Amino acid sequence: MVPKPSTPQKGLKHSSASSHKQPKSTPTKKQPLSPSDRLKRLFTSLCAQIDGGYFANAIKTCDKILRIDLRDQDALQTKLFLLLQTEQYAAALTLISNANKQSGKDENDVFSFEKAYTLHRLHREDDATEVLKALKEEGDEEENRGFVHLEAQLSYRGGEYQTAYDLYNTLLDTAEPHSDEQADILTNLSAAQAHLDFLTSGYLTSLSELPQPLTDSLEFAPPPLAVVPSIPTAVAQGKDVPQSAVQQKKPRTRRIPKGVVPGATPPPDPERWLKKSERSSYLQAHARRRRGGGGATQGVVETPGTSSGAGSGGGASKGKKKGKK
């Protein structure tokens, strides 16, 4: 017979198998991207967001770029364009002032034209005109063309329609035919021409079409009185107003039960939550029954004849019953 292997041999075999196992490898941590690689990725996503029209996300991407490089001119200019495109003019003006402080230059050295345009959209025409006057003699032909556009808009808004009309005519002579710019210039030019026609001769035609008595009354009429405020004096001065004068709020339609008309339907019984035996109507009726006799007959009046007859009748009936027995 073949001898069985001893136990120590099994132990040796197990130890040899365990020696062949390799130790587990620890995962290596990813190295953080360098600032240049991060900027490349952010600019790639920024271009995709602008092409897709996602301007709000593009502004956030510009902020991320500016956190890495605070003086990146491409990111600053792109963010300013996006703010103007989304009509965030107050934020655009703040961005321009911060860029001027960081550059250490004069206020009109960085994004000067954009600042004038932003002031124009914020209805600060005087400030925009001052910035525009300081920049008229600077820049090439294309920039001067933008200045002329802005100057014409400021003149039109300030009531200088003749100046605006002349500037739009100058721009129309050099505009490309069948372009969007030419269409905008023609629209603004017609508006300025309409105002000029009314101020020079249009109002005379309008007056001639009115009846003569009305024209005479307008010429000799005193100036109009001041408009009386529609707010009551007591409310304007903060005095107490009676509750009847204050208009009550109407209840919401969804809170009104079905079939109930406000002001027409009688209000519900305030004691509808009590038991019937505890309601005031039940207690009054119960007290009325007690005062009336408490279960008496319906008022039959007895007379002496009827009572004796009734008694004799009763005796006869008893006698008959006894006779039957």
C-alpha positions as CSV (number, residue, x, y, z in Angstrom):
1,M,0.0,0.0,0.0
2,V,1.1,3.5,-0.7
3,P,1.6,5.5,2.4
4,K,-0.5,8.6,2.9
5,P,1.2,11.9,2.8
6,S,1.8,13.3,6.2
7,T,0.2,16.5,7.5
8,P,3.4,18.6,7.4
9,Q,3.6,18.1,3.6
10,K,0.2,19.7,3.2
11,G,1.3,22.7,5.2
12,L,4.4,23.0,3.0
13,K,2.3,23.0,-0.1
14,H,0.0,25.8,1.2
15,S,2.9,27.9,2.2
16,S,4.4,27.6,-1.3
17,A,1.1,28.6,-3.0
18,S,0.8,31.7,-0.7
19,S,4.3,32.7,-1.6
20,H,3.3,33.1,-5.3
21,K,0.6,35.8,-4.5
22,Q,1.6,39.4,-5.4
23,P,0.9,42.4,-3.1
24,K,-2.0,44.7,-4.1
25,S,-0.9,47.9,-5.9
26,T,-2.1,51.2,-4.4
27,P,-3.9,53.6,-7.0
28,T,-1.8,56.6,-8.0
29,K,-3.4,60.0,-7.5
30,K,-4.0,62.2,-10.5
31,Q,-1.8,65.2,-10.7
32,P,-3.6,68.6,-10.8
33,L,-3.6,70.4,-14.2
34,S,-1.3,73.3,-14.6
35,P,-2.9,76.8,-15.0
36,S,-2.1,76.9,-18.7
37,D,-4.0,73.6,-19.3
38,R,-6.9,74.8,-17.2
39,L,-7.1,78.0,-19.3
40,K,-7.1,76.0,-22.5
41,R,-10.0,73.9,-21.3
42,L,-11.9,76.9,-20.1
43,F,-11.5,78.8,-23.3
44,T,-12.6,75.8,-25.3
45,S,-15.8,75.5,-23.3
46,L,-16.2,79.3,-23.5
47,C,-16.2,79.2,-27.3
48,A,-18.8,76.4,-27.3
49,Q,-21.1,78.3,-24.9
50,I,-21.0,81.5,-27.0
51,D,-21.6,79.6,-30.2
52,G,-24.6,77.8,-28.5
53,G,-26.0,81.0,-27.1
54,Y,-25.6,80.1,-23.5
55,F,-24.5,83.5,-22.4
56,A,-25.2,83.1,-18.7
57,N,-22.9,80.0,-18.5
58,A,-20.3,81.9,-20.6
59,I,-20.2,84.7,-18.1
60,K,-19.5,82.1,-15.3
61,T,-16.7,80.6,-17.4
62,C,-15.2,84.1,-17.8
63,D,-15.2,84.5,-14.0
64,K,-13.4,81.2,-13.7
65,I,-10.7,82.3,-16.1
66,L,-10.3,85.7,-14.3
67,R,-9.8,83.8,-11.0
68,I,-6.7,82.1,-12.6
69,D,-5.5,85.2,-14.5
70,L,-7.0,88.5,-13.2
71,R,-5.6,90.6,-16.1
72,D,-6.5,88.4,-19.0
73,Q,-7.7,90.9,-21.6
74,D,-9.5,88.3,-23.8
75,A,-11.6,87.2,-20.8
76,L,-12.3,90.8,-19.8
77,Q,-13.4,91.8,-23.2
78,T,-15.5,88.7,-23.7
79,K,-17.2,89.2,-20.4
80,L,-17.9,92.8,-21.2
81,F,-19.4,91.8,-24.5
82,L,-21.6,89.2,-22.8
83,L,-22.8,91.7,-20.2
84,L,-23.8,94.2,-22.9
85,Q,-25.4,91.5,-25.0
86,T,-27.6,90.5,-22.0
87,E,-28.3,94.1,-21.1
88,Q,-26.6,94.1,-17.7
89,Y,-25.4,97.6,-18.1
90,A,-24.7,98.4,-14.4
91,A,-22.5,95.3,-14.1
92,A,-20.7,96.3,-17.3
93,L,-19.9,99.7,-16.0
94,T,-18.6,98.2,-12.8
95,L,-16.4,95.9,-14.8
96,I,-15.0,98.8,-16.8
97,S,-14.2,100.8,-13.7
98,N,-12.4,97.8,-12.0
99,A,-10.4,97.2,-15.2
100,N,-9.3,100.8,-15.2
101,K,-8.2,100.6,-11.5
102,Q,-6.2,97.4,-12.2
103,S,-4.5,98.9,-15.2
104,G,-3.5,102.0,-13.3
105,K,-4.4,104.2,-16.3
106,D,-6.9,107.1,-16.7
107,E,-10.6,106.2,-16.6
108,N,-11.0,106.8,-20.3
109,D,-8.0,104.6,-21.5
110,V,-9.6,101.1,-21.2
111,F,-12.9,100.2,-22.9
112,S,-13.7,103.9,-23.5
113,F,-16.2,103.4,-26.3
114,E,-18.0,100.6,-24.3
115,K,-18.2,103.0,-21.3
116,A,-19.8,105.7,-23.4
117,Y,-22.3,103.2,-24.9
118,T,-23.1,101.8,-21.4
119,L,-23.7,105.3,-20.0
120,H,-26.0,106.0,-23.0
121,R,-28.0,102.9,-22.3
122,L,-28.2,103.9,-18.6
123,H,-29.8,107.3,-19.7
124,R,-26.7,109.2,-18.5
125,E,-26.4,111.3,-21.7
126,D,-24.3,114.0,-20.2
127,D,-21.6,111.6,-19.0
128,A,-21.7,109.7,-22.2
129,T,-21.3,112.9,-24.2
130,E,-18.2,113.9,-22.2
131,V,-16.6,110.5,-22.7
132,L,-17.4,110.7,-26.4
133,K,-16.0,114.2,-26.9
134,A,-12.7,113.1,-25.3
135,L,-12.4,110.2,-27.8
136,K,-13.5,111.8,-31.1
137,E,-10.0,112.4,-32.3
138,E,-8.7,108.9,-31.4
139,G,-9.0,105.5,-33.2
140,D,-9.1,104.4,-36.8
141,E,-11.9,104.8,-39.3
142,E,-13.9,101.9,-38.1
143,E,-13.9,103.1,-34.5
144,N,-14.8,106.6,-35.6
145,R,-17.8,105.2,-37.4
146,G,-19.0,103.6,-34.1
147,F,-18.5,107.0,-32.5
148,V,-20.6,108.7,-35.1
149,H,-23.4,106.2,-34.5
150,L,-23.4,106.8,-30.8
151,E,-23.2,110.6,-31.3
152,A,-26.2,110.5,-33.5
153,Q,-28.2,108.5,-31.0
154,L,-27.2,110.9,-28.2
155,S,-28.2,113.9,-30.4
156,Y,-31.6,112.3,-31.2
157,R,-32.3,111.6,-27.5
158,G,-31.3,115.1,-26.5
159,G,-33.7,116.7,-29.0
160,E,-31.0,117.8,-31.5
161,Y,-32.9,116.3,-34.4
162,Q,-31.0,118.4,-37.1
163,T,-27.6,117.2,-35.8
164,A,-28.8,113.6,-35.7
165,Y,-30.3,113.9,-39.2
166,D,-27.0,115.2,-40.6
167,L,-25.0,112.4,-38.9
168,Y,-27.3,109.7,-40.2
169,N,-27.0,111.1,-43.7
170,T,-23.2,110.9,-43.4
171,L,-23.3,107.3,-42.3
172,L,-25.8,106.4,-45.0
173,D,-23.4,107.6,-47.7
174,T,-20.7,105.2,-46.6
175,A,-22.8,102.2,-45.5
176,E,-22.8,99.0,-47.5
177,P,-26.0,98.5,-49.6
178,H,-28.5,95.9,-48.4
179,S,-26.9,95.5,-45.0
180,D,-28.3,95.5,-41.5
181,E,-26.5,98.7,-40.8
182,Q,-28.1,100.4,-43.8
183,A,-31.6,99.3,-42.6
184,D,-31.0,100.7,-39.1
185,I,-29.7,104.0,-40.4
186,L,-32.8,104.4,-42.7
187,T,-35.1,103.7,-39.7
188,N,-33.3,106.3,-37.5
189,L,-33.1,108.7,-40.4
190,S,-36.9,108.6,-41.0
191,A,-37.6,109.1,-37.3
192,A,-35.3,112.2,-37.2
193,Q,-36.9,113.5,-40.4
194,A,-40.4,113.1,-38.9
195,H,-39.5,115.2,-35.8
196,L,-38.0,117.9,-38.0
197,D,-41.0,118.1,-40.2
198,F,-43.3,118.4,-37.2
199,L,-41.2,121.2,-35.6
200,T,-40.8,123.2,-38.8
201,S,-44.2,122.9,-40.5
202,G,-46.1,120.0,-39.1
203,Y,-47.6,121.8,-36.1
204,L,-48.9,124.6,-38.3
205,T,-50.8,122.1,-40.4
206,S,-52.2,120.5,-37.3
207,L,-53.4,123.9,-36.0
208,S,-55.0,124.8,-39.3
209,E,-57.1,121.6,-39.2
210,L,-58.6,122.6,-35.8
211,P,-61.8,124.7,-35.7
212,Q,-61.3,128.5,-35.4
213,P,-63.0,128.9,-31.9
214,L,-60.8,126.1,-30.5
215,T,-57.7,127.7,-32.0
216,D,-58.6,131.1,-30.5
217,S,-59.2,129.6,-27.1
218,L,-55.9,127.8,-27.2
219,E,-54.0,131.0,-28.0
220,F,-55.5,133.0,-25.1
221,A,-56.0,130.2,-22.6
222,P,-54.0,130.5,-19.3
223,P,-51.4,127.8,-18.6
224,P,-52.8,124.5,-17.1
225,L,-53.1,124.1,-13.4
226,A,-51.0,121.6,-11.4
227,V,-52.3,118.1,-11.4
228,V,-54.1,117.2,-8.1
229,P,-52.7,114.0,-6.7
230,S,-55.1,111.1,-6.8
231,I,-54.1,109.9,-3.3
232,P,-56.3,111.2,-0.5
233,T,-54.7,113.8,1.8
234,A,-55.2,111.8,4.9
235,V,-53.5,108.8,3.3
236,A,-50.7,110.9,1.9
237,Q,-50.0,112.5,5.4
238,G,-50.2,109.1,7.2
239,K,-53.3,109.9,9.2
240,D,-55.7,107.3,10.4
241,V,-58.4,106.5,7.9
242,P,-61.8,105.1,9.0
243,Q,-62.2,101.4,8.4
244,S,-65.3,102.0,6.1
245,A,-63.1,104.0,3.8
246,V,-60.6,101.2,3.4
247,Q,-61.7,98.8,0.7
248,Q,-62.0,95.3,2.0
249,K,-60.2,92.6,0.1
250,K,-62.4,90.2,-1.9
251,P,-62.2,86.6,-0.9
252,R,-60.4,84.3,-3.3
253,T,-62.6,82.4,-5.7
254,R,-61.1,79.0,-4.9
255,R,-62.0,79.4,-1.2
256,I,-65.7,80.1,-1.8
257,P,-67.8,76.9,-1.6
258,K,-69.8,75.8,-4.6
259,G,-73.2,77.5,-4.9
260,V,-72.4,80.4,-2.6
261,V,-72.6,83.9,-3.9
262,P,-70.8,86.5,-1.8
263,G,-73.2,89.2,-0.5
264,A,-76.3,87.3,-1.6
265,T,-76.2,83.9,0.1
266,P,-77.1,84.2,3.9
267,P,-74.2,83.4,6.2
268,P,-74.2,79.9,7.8
269,D,-75.5,79.2,11.3
270,P,-72.8,79.9,13.9
271,E,-74.1,77.1,16.1
272,R,-74.0,74.5,13.4
273,W,-71.1,72.7,15.2
274,L,-73.2,72.2,18.5
275,K,-75.6,69.4,19.3
276,K,-79.2,70.2,18.5
277,S,-80.1,69.9,22.2
278,E,-77.5,72.6,23.0
279,R,-78.5,75.1,20.4
280,S,-80.4,78.2,21.4
281,S,-83.3,77.6,19.0
282,Y,-83.9,74.2,20.6
283,L,-83.7,75.6,24.2
284,Q,-86.2,78.4,23.4
285,A,-88.7,75.9,21.9
286,H,-88.4,73.6,24.9
287,A,-89.0,76.5,27.3
288,R,-92.1,77.5,25.3
289,R,-93.6,74.0,25.7
290,R,-93.1,74.1,29.4
291,R,-94.9,77.4,29.8
292,G,-97.9,76.2,27.7
293,G,-98.9,73.3,30.1
294,G,-96.6,70.5,29.2
295,G,-98.7,68.0,27.2
296,A,-102.3,69.2,28.1
297,T,-105.4,68.5,26.1
298,Q,-106.6,70.6,23.2
299,G,-108.8,72.9,25.3
300,V,-112.2,71.0,25.7
301,V,-114.5,72.9,28.2
302,E,-116.7,70.8,30.3
303,T,-120.3,71.9,31.3
304,P,-122.4,70.5,34.2
305,G,-124.8,68.7,31.9
306,T,-122.2,67.0,30.0
307,S,-120.3,65.9,33.1
308,S,-123.4,64.3,34.7
309,G,-124.3,62.7,31.5
310,A,-120.9,61.4,31.3
311,G,-121.2,60.1,34.8
312,S,-124.6,58.4,34.2
313,G,-123.4,57.0,31.0
314,G,-120.5,55.6,32.9
315,G,-122.8,54.0,35.5
316,A,-125.1,52.5,32.9
317,S,-122.2,51.0,31.2
318,K,-121.0,49.5,34.4
319,G,-124.6,48.2,35.1
320,K,-124.7,46.6,31.7
321,K,-121.4,44.9,32.3
322,K,-122.7,43.6,35.6
323,G,-125.9,42.4,34.0
324,K,-123.9,40.5,31.4
325,K,-122.1,38.7,34.1
